[in-house]
Structure formats: structure tokens, C-alpha cells
Amino acid sequence: MNQGLKGWLRPVYDLLVRCGPVKAMVRRELSRVAAEPFSAALIDEFVHGECGSAYGVTPAQKMALVEGFRRCNAEIESGTSPLVHTVLAREILSVPPEVQGDVIECGVWKGASAASLSLVCALVKRRLWVCDSFEGLPDDHLQLHRGPHVHIYGYYKKGMFAGGLDEVRENIRRCGDLSACEFVHGYFAESLEALDRPLVCAFLDVDLVSSTRDCLRRVWPLLVEDGALYTDDAGDMDVVRVYFDEAWWQENLGCAAPGLIGSGCGLPLNPKASSIGYIRKATRFDPAEWKKVPFHYYPDDESDPG
């Protein structure tokens, strides 16, 4: 189909997906694509919500992204679901276009989530930094990892979750958009030192406390104000504690510990638990930009009856 015809048909398609019968059909398709409880509602909000509108991204394009995420997970071994990829996509599409910066993923395994994110980054013309040793995990010295909310525990072994650089490249080429990607090869303590570009969104799936700290030391200073950093380790309480370690944050990053939304149980992507949580960088307080609420007291508000 030529580009002119595609451009003519796209508004027609967007109108159709907003009408009742076709919208119901779209929702049935979303339910088929979704792999977890609550997925249909969350994906429907992604497709028909406001995210991406500032870039001119249409519901039809967001539907295509969701189908792309499904394909990435179907064809590439993955530790995250298409719904997690949708959550990350929503975050990236919600960044105002005028905010300059790239996206980074640390810990990519076989490249499934990187492939999904590359589709989003290509759409909004941002670079995706794909960072990994591409040799699997470093030695964790048989540390016990616990997920008390879902009653699981286990150990990590050196070399687990290995995906070679050539393999990851090929997976992204086949299922994602390789043109959006830059690859950073090596262990995070050294490989991330060369990064110097602003970041609008970060995704850490690094499993270990040591790797989490190595990533935060470099990624957090580059993250723009109001940028979000997501982790796929929200259920591991040892990793969660890093985000609340006030002494560590003050010593290494010169700021207060931000905490973690989704600590222990993850974001509510299904009725039980999920593995993903996030923090948002909010280091500046400006009363002119923040909102007042009726259930708080404001001593400078003369209209307050007291």
C-alpha cells in the first residue's frame, strides 16, 4: 500500500476504533493479546488514552505497538510480560516531546523488552541504550533472595540470564527496531561511566543489589527532573531496601532516598502481585508548580477560615 493511501486511511481507522461495535471488537482483541488479569483494561487505557497524543501517535499506532509487544514475547525468551512493556511504553509516550533525553535499559537477557522499547523509541525518535554484560549475571556468592509477598525464594548463579550481544542484536532486528538502539557492553560499574546524555526513562532488570547500586550511581544523575526509573526487581526485598537506604543515597548521590512505588508487591497489574515498581525523580519543590488540596492547611492562604 502506498504512503498516500495509508495517510488517507489512518483517520478513517481511528474513527472506526472509537465507535461502539468496532471498539468492542478491539477490546476483545486486547483481551486475547493480554496475558494477565487487568490487562484488557490497562491496555485499553493505553490505546485510547492521552499518552502519545503530543507526538501525534494514534490509537491505531498504539494498537500496533501492543501487538508488537506480544510478538516480542512470543518469539524471544523473556522475564517480563507484554503488559509490563505496555506500562513502560505509556511512560515514554507521556514524556513531553520538548523534554530532551534518551531511554535506557540495564539488564536485557535475550532482548525481548529491549525489542519492545525500541519500537516505542523509534516512534518518538529517542535513542534506546541497551546495556548488559551479555555474559549473564556476575557472581552473587550464593546470597539468598526472598520475595515474601508471594512466598518465593532462591539463589542466582554466575552466568544466569545470559544473552550474547549478537543474539540480542538479531532478536531486536527481527522483532523490534534496531535503528533506535545503541549497545553498551560490559559490567555496569565500568560500562555506564561513558554515558553522558540526559535520560527521560530508565528500566533496570538487573536482579542483584550490587548491580542495582552500580546502575543507580550513573543513571540517576542523568535522569531528567520528573523522569521515571522502573525496576523489575520490586518483589526482592534486598533490592527494594536500596531505594530506602538514606545513608547510601546521601553518600553516593547527594540526595534523599526516593523510596520505591510498588515495594514488595509491585504495581497492581494483577490481583496478586507484579515484579515492576518505579521511582520518579522529584528533587525540586516549587509551590507554583505543585498543587494545593482541600484537606491540607496552608498558612499563607488568607481565604482559609481556620
PEMOJO-V749552 format. One record per pair of residues at least 12 apart in sequence whose ideal C-beta (glycine too) atoms are under 6 Angstrom apart, sorted by the first residue. I is the first residue (numbers start at 1). J is the second residue. Records with the same first field share a line. If there is no record, write none. Layout:
I = J ; J
//
This chain:
13 = 60
14 = 58 ; 59 ; 60
17 = 59
27 = 44
30 = 43 ; 44
33 = 66 ; 70
35 = 81
36 = 83 ; 270
37 = 270 ; 271
38 = 270
39 = 83
43 = 66 ; 86
46 = 86 ; 90
47 = 59 ; 62 ; 63
51 = 90 ; 93 ; 94
52 = 93
54 = 97
55 = 97 ; 124
65 = 89 ; 119
68 = 119
69 = 82 ; 85 ; 116
70 = 82
71 = 175
72 = 112 ; 115 ; 116 ; 175
73 = 112
75 = 175
76 = 110 ; 112 ; 171
77 = 110
78 = 112
80 = 113 ; 232
83 = 269
84 = 276
85 = 113 ; 116
88 = 203
89 = 120
91 = 201 ; 228
92 = 120 ; 201
95 = 200
99 = 200
100 = 198
101 = 198 ; 199 ; 200 ; 224
102 = 126 ; 127 ; 197 ; 199
103 = 121 ; 126 ; 128 ; 201
104 = 129 ; 199 ; 202
105 = 130 ; 203
106 = 131 ; 204 ; 206 ; 215
107 = 205 ; 206
108 = 130 ; 132 ; 168
109 = 161 ; 163
110 = 163 ; 171
111 = 168 ; 171 ; 172
114 = 130 ; 172
115 = 171 ; 172 ; 175 ; 176
118 = 172 ; 176 ; 177 ; 180 ; 181
119 = 176 ; 177
121 = 180
122 = 177 ; 180
127 = 182
128 = 180 ; 181
129 = 182 ; 184
130 = 181 ; 183
131 = 184
133 = 187
134 = 164 ; 165 ; 185
135 = 162
136 = 159 ; 160 ; 161 ; 162
137 = 156 ; 160 ; 161
139 = 158
140 = 156 ; 208
142 = 155
145 = 236
146 = 237
147 = 235
149 = 264 ; 265 ; 273
150 = 273
165 = 185
188 = 211 ; 214 ; 215
189 = 214
192 = 218
198 = 222 ; 224
199 = 222 ; 223
200 = 224 ; 227
201 = 228
202 = 219 ; 229
203 = 230
204 = 231
205 = 232
209 = 238 ; 239
212 = 239 ; 242
217 = 252
220 = 253
223 = 281
225 = 281
227 = 281
228 = 278 ; 280
229 = 279
230 = 278
231 = 277
232 = 275 ; 276
234 = 262 ; 266 ; 275 ; 276 ; 277
235 = 266 ; 275
240 = 260 ; 263
243 = 259 ; 260
244 = 257 ; 259
245 = 257
258 = 279
260 = 277 ; 279
261 = 277 ; 278
262 = 277
//
